[in-house]
Every structure is written in C-alpha cells, then in structure tokens.
Amino acid sequence: MRCCKRGNLLAVLAALWLVFASYTPVRAEGIEVRKAMLVIADDGYVLDANFGIALTPPLEEALNKGVSLYFLFEFELIRSRWYWFNEKIANTQQRYRLSYNALTRQYRIGAGNLYQNFHTLGEALDVMSRVRRREDAEPGALARNETYTAAVRLRLDTTQLPKPFQINALGSRDWNIGSDWYRWTVTP
C-alpha cells in the first residue's frame, strides 16, 4: 500500500514538473494606453500621454532587416451637443517613423523634420511611448463648467509598409498592433 501512495505522489510531481517546465512567460505584444490627460497651461493646453509599446517578433525582425515602421498618434477633443452632431474642438495626428540603420547599428525615430538616434530598440520605443505636446486649441477655447470628451490612440500605420508587407498585414494580428481609443472626460 505504501508503494502505491509513493507511486501516485511521484506521478503527480512528474505531471507538475512537465507543466512548469513547459511554461514560458508570455510577453505582452502590442500597444496599450497607460495614462492620458489634458493639462491647462498659460498659453493653451498640453496633452500628456504614456503608451506601452511592445513589437511582435515579425515586426521586430522586419525592422532589423531595414523595413521602416510608421506609427500614427491620434488625438480628438469633442464637445457633445444634444441638439446636433458633436463638435470637434481638436483633431490632430502625428506620424512617427521608426527605422534601423545596419551600418551604424542604431535605431532612429523621425517625427516631422526632427530625428533622434538610439543605441537600442528599447530606448527608441521608450521615447516614442511618451507623448507631450501642445494642442492647437486657444486658451479660451474650452468653456468653463462644460464637459468635453478627449480620446487618444497609437497604432502601426500598415498603409505605409511596402506592398508585400501590406498583404501580410491584412489578416495577421502580428502586423496590426495598436491601442484602442482611450477616452476620458475633460472639465476645465
């Protein structure tokens, strides 16, 4: 009887060992909004947003082989109206270009005419994940005691990929990363 209990115990321990031996930590891939707020400044409004960005292995491989990745940051500020369509107070977009130069072994982020180089992909993604920008709304554009809805998102712009990669992106979650719209209420 003692032998059977010991055999069952060994079988359970072996099964647990197989479960934990095959376990590999899951790496979160994609883009998520961690924080977003609209701050009132003396000369207007400043948007402060943080994203978590993790590239999928196919995207990272394509980037390291010289394919530039374009990300699109979008911001909306909307005033709800019960009698008509909602009014868009602000609607801005910013495109980021992430690339890798094999000769210098550096990653590069471009936003408009500004470029910055980084030694590692992690450094580049860290800088790209922090968005702080002055919005075009005038200081008095938002009325006091009125409620507005602000929304942000960041996504990979697959329309900017080379054509063969656009075909891969059609039905693949590995190539279509982006955050959902993150909405919050602003009351000046």
C-alpha positions in Angstrom: 0.0 0.0 0.0 2.8 2.4 0.8 4.4 1.7 -2.6 1.1 2.8 -4.4 0.9 6.1 -2.5 4.5 6.8 -3.3 3.9 6.0 -7.0 0.9 8.3 -7.1 2.9 11.1 -5.5 5.7 10.6 -8.0 3.2 10.7 -10.9 1.7 14.0 -9.5 5.2 15.5 -9.1 6.2 14.4 -12.6 3.0 16.0 -14.0 3.6 19.2 -12.2 7.2 19.3 -13.4 6.0 18.9 -17.0 3.5 21.7 -16.6 6.1 24.2 -15.1 8.9 23.1 -17.4 6.8 23.9 -20.5 5.7 27.2 -19.1 7.3 30.2 -20.7 6.4 33.7 -19.6 4.1 35.4 -22.1 5.5 38.6 -23.5 2.9 41.3 -23.9 2.8 42.5 -27.5 1.0 45.4 -28.9 0.3 49.0 -27.8 -1.7 50.0 -24.7 -2.5 53.4 -23.2 -1.1 53.7 -19.7 -2.0 57.3 -19.0 -3.5 60.3 -20.8 -4.5 63.7 -19.6 -5.1 67.2 -20.9 -3.4 69.9 -18.7 -4.4 73.5 -18.9 -1.3 75.7 -19.3 -0.9 79.5 -19.5 -0.6 79.5 -23.3 -3.0 76.7 -24.2 -3.5 73.0 -23.4 -0.8 70.4 -23.1 -1.5 66.7 -23.8 0.4 64.3 -21.7 0.1 60.6 -22.7 2.1 57.4 -22.0 1.9 54.2 -24.0 3.2 50.7 -23.5 4.7 49.6 -26.9 6.0 46.0 -27.5 6.7 44.9 -31.0 5.8 41.4 -32.2 8.6 39.2 -33.4 7.7 39.6 -37.1 7.7 43.4 -36.8 11.0 43.4 -34.9 12.5 41.1 -37.5 11.3 43.3 -40.4 12.6 46.4 -38.6 16.0 44.9 -38.1 16.2 43.9 -41.8 15.6 47.5 -42.8 11.9 48.0 -43.1 10.7 51.3 -41.6 7.7 51.2 -39.3 5.3 54.1 -39.3 3.2 54.8 -36.2 0.2 57.2 -36.1 -0.7 59.0 -33.0 -4.2 60.5 -33.0 -5.9 62.9 -30.6 -9.5 64.2 -30.5 -11.3 66.6 -28.3 -15.1 66.6 -28.7 -17.9 68.6 -27.2 -21.2 66.7 -27.0 -24.4 68.5 -28.2 -27.9 67.2 -27.6 -29.4 69.2 -30.5 -26.9 68.5 -33.3 -23.8 66.5 -34.2 -20.9 66.6 -31.7 -18.4 69.4 -32.3 -14.7 68.5 -32.8 -12.7 71.1 -30.9 -9.4 69.5 -31.8 -8.4 66.7 -34.2 -4.6 66.1 -34.6 -2.4 63.4 -35.9 1.4 62.8 -35.6 3.3 60.3 -37.6 6.4 58.6 -36.2 8.9 56.7 -38.4 10.9 54.0 -36.6 13.9 52.6 -38.6 17.1 50.7 -38.1 20.4 51.5 -39.8 22.6 48.4 -40.1 25.8 50.3 -40.8 25.7 52.4 -37.6 23.6 49.8 -35.6 21.3 52.5 -34.4 17.6 52.9 -34.3 16.1 56.2 -35.5 12.8 57.9 -34.7 11.6 60.6 -37.0 8.7 63.0 -36.3 8.2 65.6 -39.0 11.6 67.1 -39.7 13.1 66.0 -36.3 15.1 62.8 -35.9 16.8 61.2 -33.0 19.1 58.1 -32.9 19.2 55.4 -30.2 21.6 52.5 -29.5 18.8 50.0 -28.6 15.3 49.4 -29.7 14.1 49.6 -26.0 15.4 53.2 -25.8 13.7 54.2 -29.0 10.4 52.7 -28.0 10.6 54.3 -24.6 11.0 57.8 -26.1 8.2 57.1 -28.7 5.8 55.9 -25.9 5.8 59.3 -24.2 3.8 62.0 -25.9 3.8 65.5 -24.6 2.6 68.2 -27.0 0.9 71.5 -27.0 -2.5 71.3 -28.6 -3.7 73.9 -31.1 -6.8 74.9 -29.1 -6.6 78.5 -27.9 -6.5 79.2 -24.1 -10.2 80.2 -24.0 -11.5 77.5 -26.5 -12.9 75.3 -23.7 -15.8 76.8 -21.8 -15.8 76.6 -18.0 -18.3 74.1 -16.5 -18.8 72.3 -19.8 -17.9 68.7 -20.3 -15.6 67.5 -23.2 -14.5 64.1 -24.3 -10.9 63.6 -25.1 -9.5 60.5 -26.9 -6.1 59.2 -27.9 -4.7 56.2 -29.6 -1.4 55.0 -31.2 -1.2 52.4 -33.9 1.0 51.0 -36.6 0.1 52.5 -39.9 0.1 49.5 -42.2 -0.7 51.6 -45.3 2.9 53.0 -45.1 4.5 49.5 -45.2 6.0 48.2 -48.5 3.3 46.4 -50.6 4.4 42.8 -49.8 4.2 43.5 -46.1 0.7 45.2 -46.5 -0.5 41.9 -47.9 0.9 40.1 -44.8 -0.8 42.7 -42.6 -4.3 42.1 -44.0 -5.3 39.2 -41.7 -2.4 39.0 -39.2 -2.5 40.2 -35.7 1.3 40.2 -35.7 1.3 43.1 -38.2 -1.8 45.0 -36.9 -0.8 46.4 -33.5 -2.4 49.4 -32.0 -4.2 50.7 -28.9 -7.9 51.1 -28.7 -9.3 54.6 -28.4 -8.7 55.7 -24.8 -11.4 58.2 -23.8 -11.7 60.4 -20.7 -13.7 63.4 -19.6 -12.2 66.9 -19.5 -14.0 69.7 -17.5 -12.0 73.0 -17.4 
